[in-house]
Structures are given as structure tokens and as C-alpha cells.
Amino acid sequence: MKPVLLLAALLLSTPASADWKPIEKIEPYAVSGQTAEQLYLSIGDKGPVIGKDSAGNERRVIAHTNFKLTWQRDYQPQGGACVLKTARPKLIITYTLPKPTGKLGPALQARWDAFAAGLIEHEKVHGAGIVDMVNKIVAFSTGLTAENDLGCRKVRAELTQYLDQLSKAQRQGSRDFDTIEFGRDGNMLKLIAAFVAGG
């Protein structure tokens, strides 16, 4: 999918099915400062680590979306076949976001509130992509059948292959979205500039 189409696709994706809903949590990390510039520098020092760069230095980001996904699956033999009757997910999405430790002046607080609202809006798009992926897994899994599969090995192998493809597509979609958001004239660059300007 082309990056420019990603956001629209995510927003139009199928909502979580009626029998399950994701659990969403916000995990704040502390930042400090009495100006917008100081707060932004604190974010750079304390933001979540997502790996290392080519020089071995930690790569930090302003905010991050992570998830934990577990399943309850009901595999049932039917004759010589194996049927995956149900696949019920438990999805916990965690948004890691900055939070000032001290009291901010009214003008700075207003600017922070707008910045924070933009951050969670951005991260919620990542969350929507994860929910969409899980819904696709549920749709694919439910009723998945393999003939001559008494040990349910074929069904499991087919499911594993699909999950791998879908996971790779979700991660690529997430990267494509960030490329747009942090690219020239992207929403995130505008959000950062609006926050830091005049700090």
C-alpha cells in the first residue's frame, strides 16, 4: 500500500468485533522544564528507547506505541481434518507519552496541552493499525480448516505463515505513516514547531 493511502485505510478499517475489545493504556514518562525548549530537550533525553543507531547510540523517540497480543484458540479435530473453531485475542496497547513533572505557567500549559493532544492523536493511528491487524487475524483464523491434519500441524503452519506476513505489513505500514508525519510539511513536524516556537 502506498504511504499516502495508509491513514485513510486505517481510519476506514473494520472496528473491533463485538466479542472483543483492545485494552488501551497510557504509560507516562517524566520530563521537566519551564520553557517549551527545555521540555523538548528533556523529551530528547528521556524519551522511550527504540533501538540503537549505526554508531551504537540509543535511539529515542518522543512517543511510542507498543502492544502485547495473546490468544485463546480452539482447535477441534473433525474426522481426519483440523478446524480452528474460534480465535479470541487479548490485545493490550500501551502508549508511552511525555508528562511534565512540574507546574507550568498558563501559556506554556496551553501550548503543552495542544502538543500532547497531537501526540496521542498520532499514536492512536498506530494503535488503529494494530487493532486492524488483529481483526484480520481473527477473520482469517476462525474456521480455518486443513484436511488430513489429525495433529493440527497444517492449520498451525498456515496460521503462522499468515501471521508473519500480516505482522510485517503492519510494521511497514507504521513506518510509512511515520515517514509521512515526520516528513516535509508533515503533521508531527508542524506540531513540534508550534510547541517549541516562542518557548
Phi and psi in degrees as a GROMACS rama.xvg file:
@    title "Ramachandran Plot"
@    xaxis  label "Phi"
@    yaxis  label "Psi"
@TYPE xy
-67.8974  141.522  LYS-2
-52.8735  -38.5706  PRO-3
-63.9583  -22.7423  VAL-4
-92.6896  -7.42651  LEU-5
-64.1526  -49.8088  LEU-6
-60.3594  -44.5175  LEU-7
-62.1315  -40.3859  ALA-8
-63.7224  -41.2209  ALA-9
-66.0685  -42.6202  LEU-10
-69.5734  -24.8681  LEU-11
-94.9873  3.20792  LEU-12
-69.054  159.566  SER-13
-62.8613  131.438  THR-14
-68.013  164.946  PRO-15
-56.4711  136.611  ALA-16
-64.3737  161.173  SER-17
-64.4296  -25.0246  ALA-18
-93.8725  5.1273  ASP-19
-153.947  152.035  TRP-20
-140.887  145.425  LYS-21
-70.9687  152.587  PRO-22
-98.9347  123.548  ILE-23
-112.057  132.123  GLU-24
-130.048  148.103  LYS-25
-110.059  127.018  ILE-26
-114.676  101.276  GLU-27
-79.1498  151.516  PRO-28
-123.311  145.232  TYR-29
-80.2798  134.472  ALA-30
-129.729  158.517  VAL-31
-138.067  158.433  SER-32
149.868  157.818  GLY-33
-116.737  7.4814  GLN-34
-135.065  162.161  THR-35
-61.0604  -39.3465  ALA-36
-63.7304  -43.6972  GLU-37
-62.1613  -42.161  GLN-38
-63.5674  -41.5392  LEU-39
-67.8872  -37.5367  TYR-40
-65.279  -36.4658  LEU-41
-65.7153  -37.6749  SER-42
-59.6533  -42.9373  ILE-43
-62.4709  -31.044  GLY-44
-83.289  -29.9678  ASP-45
-119.617  -1.46409  LYS-46
-62.0819  161.228  GLY-47
-60.0638  139.173  PRO-48
-87.2619  129.656  VAL-49
-119.06  16.5444  ILE-50
138.669  -160.678  GLY-51
-129.429  150.721  LYS-52
-83.8862  -175.975  ASP-53
-64.638  -20.9492  SER-54
-91.4367  -0.131764  ALA-55
88.9441  5.19458  GLY-56
-83.4252  148.826  ASN-57
-64.7293  137.32  GLU-58
-99.1131  117.838  ARG-59
-109.966  151.036  ARG-60
-126.176  165.354  VAL-61
-70.0641  -43.9454  ILE-62
-147.548  162.505  ALA-63
-151.775  145.547  HIS-64
-116.539  126.419  THR-65
-129.719  163.567  ASN-66
-148.752  154.797  PHE-67
-123.278  126.797  LYS-68
-126.68  122.922  LEU-69
-128.056  163.418  THR-70
-134.102  148.38  TRP-71
-113.041  112.189  GLN-72
-117.711  140.735  ARG-73
-115.015  96.8083  ASP-74
-89.5427  129.612  TYR-75
-129.706  128.297  GLN-76
-73.2993  137.754  PRO-77
-135.56  102.596  GLN-78
66.0813  -125.843  GLY-79
-94.9295  0.24415  GLY-80
-94.9547  169.031  ALA-81
-123.853  132.32  CYS-82
-122.035  129.745  VAL-83
-88.3699  97.276  LEU-84
-69.233  -47.0098  LYS-85
-141.242  152.338  THR-86
-140.392  104.712  ALA-87
-106.409  119.302  ARG-88
-88.5123  153.817  PRO-89
-123.132  110.753  LYS-90
-116.876  122.63  LEU-91
-115.333  116.42  ILE-92
-104.098  128.016  ILE-93
-117.428  124.066  THR-94
-101.695  117.906  TYR-95
-96.1084  119.857  THR-96
-137.189  150.565  LEU-97
-74.9916  150.359  PRO-98
-145.336  122.456  LYS-99
-64.2312  142.48  PRO-100
-86.4776  -29.6452  THR-101
-103.956  170.701  GLY-102
-76.7092  133.983  LYS-103
-102.85  151.083  LEU-104
-63.8775  159.203  GLY-105
-54.9618  -45.135  PRO-106
-66.6974  -43.8834  ALA-107
-67.8437  -37.4197  LEU-108
-61.4847  -41.8364  GLN-109
-63.51  -41.265  ALA-110
-68.499  -38.544  ARG-111
-62.9102  -43.3532  TRP-112
-58.9468  -41.6345  ASP-113
-66.3018  -40.1852  ALA-114
-63.6917  -47.6512  PHE-115
-62.6767  -39.0152  ALA-116
-63.9425  -39.0165  ALA-117
-67.4597  -36.6799  GLY-118
-63.2152  -48.6187  LEU-119
-68.2958  -33.0744  ILE-120
-61.5166  -43.0144  GLU-121
-63.5261  -47.9193  HIS-122
-66.5432  -31.1468  GLU-123
-65.4111  -26.7327  LYS-124
-67.1554  -40.5743  VAL-125
-60.8664  -42.5198  HIS-126
-60.9627  -40.8208  GLY-127
-62.804  -35.7086  ALA-128
-65.9655  -35.7711  GLY-129
-68.6781  -44.2133  ILE-130
-61.5182  -41.3214  VAL-131
-61.907  -41.7469  ASP-132
-60.0381  -45.397  MET-133
-64.93  -40.6545  VAL-134
-61.4907  -37.2966  ASN-135
-66.8104  -37.2969  LYS-136
-64.3387  -43.6864  ILE-137
-59.2178  -47.026  VAL-138
-62.3993  -41.0448  ALA-139
-70.6804  -39.1908  PHE-140
-71.8138  -42.6462  SER-141
-64.6043  117.007  THR-142
85.716  3.27234  GLY-143
-58.5606  128.719  LEU-144
-131.984  142.299  THR-145
-133.591  131.813  ALA-146
-79.3447  157.708  GLU-147
49.3492  52.5963  ASN-148
-138.435  61.9489  ASP-149
-60.1768  -35.1741  LEU-150
-90.4385  3.83419  GLY-151
61.2009  23.7734  CYS-152
-72.4122  -39.8879  ARG-153
-64.7278  -43.3235  LYS-154
-61.9404  -45.3701  VAL-155
-62.8944  -41.1255  ARG-156
-64.8557  -42.6061  ALA-157
-64.5046  -41.3872  GLU-158
-64.6421  -43.164  LEU-159
-60.745  -41.8942  THR-160
-63.3188  -41.94  GLN-161
-66.3632  -43.1011  TYR-162
-61.3115  -39.6233  LEU-163
-63.1589  -45.7215  ASP-164
-62.8739  -43.5345  GLN-165
-68.8087  -38.7386  LEU-166
-63.513  -43.0088  SER-167
-62.8979  -40.5223  LYS-168
-65.9136  -39.3027  ALA-169
-64.4033  -44.3989  GLN-170
-65.4273  -39.6701  ARG-171
-66.2666  -41.9032  GLN-172
-60.2901  -39.7735  GLY-173
-64.368  -43.0207  SER-174
-64.5596  -40.9828  ARG-175
-62.427  -40.8627  ASP-176
-62.874  -44.217  PHE-177
-64.1212  -36.6933  ASP-178
-59.2348  -41.6128  THR-179
-68.406  -48.5889  ILE-180
-64.3658  -36.0552  GLU-181
-98.8049  2.62045  PHE-182
-81.0136  -178.036  GLY-183
-57.2697  129.9  ARG-184
64.3155  16.5798  ASP-185
-74.3894  155.905  GLY-186
-60.0067  -39.6381  ASN-187
-69.6906  -39.5093  MET-188
-63.7768  -39.3943  LEU-189
-65.2787  -39.5468  LYS-190
-63.5972  -45.3485  LEU-191
-63.6516  -44.4935  ILE-192
-62.6207  -41.0051  ALA-193
-65.3283  -34.633  ALA-194
-73.4449  -49.0308  PHE-195
-73.0655  -33.1432  VAL-196
-59.3061  128.601  ALA-197
78.1113  9.70593  GLY-198
